[in-house]
Every structure is written in structure tokens, then in C-alpha cells.
Amino acid sequence: MHEFGLVDLGGLVAAGWVLVRVLGPVASALARRIEGRGPVTIDYAAVDQLRGELEELHERVDFLERTLAGGQPPPELPRPRTPA
């Protein structure tokens, strides 16, 4: 059976450190959210800007869909000339 060595202990400590560093902020943010004291400010100007950009993207997608559904095949490339 495998003995628990110094390398194994180092790996366990490193994995624990990563878990604390990653899950620590997540857990504290979740606790603040549950307590109701998290940041709740809404930047309405940014929301309006994002809404405008989303509408532009919708228009572009609609245009591309209409273009692709037009049924016209793309023009063929000229055939390469072979030297005579």
C-alpha cells in the first residue's frame, strides 16, 4: 500500500489552499447576498447602452438571416486558366 509522504502532504496543502482561495470569496459573496447587504445599485445608463447594442445585434442577425434565406447562390469564381 502507498505510504503518505511529504509530497502527498504538499499536494493536500496546495489543494486546500486553492479551495480556500477560490471558494472563500464565493462563500462570502453568497453570505452577503443572503443577508441582503450586497451591492444593489443599478446603473441605468449602462443598461440602456447594453439594450441599444442588443437591438443593433438583433438587426444584424435579421439582415444576415434574410440574406442567407434569399435563395441566390453565391457567384462562382472564374475557372483558373491553364497555360497553353
Buried (B, 14 or more C-beta within 10 A) or exposed (E): EEEEEEEEEEEEEEEEEEEEEEEEEEEEEEEEEEEEEEEEEEEEEEEEEEEEEEEEEEEEEEEEEEEEEEEEEEEEEEEEEEEE
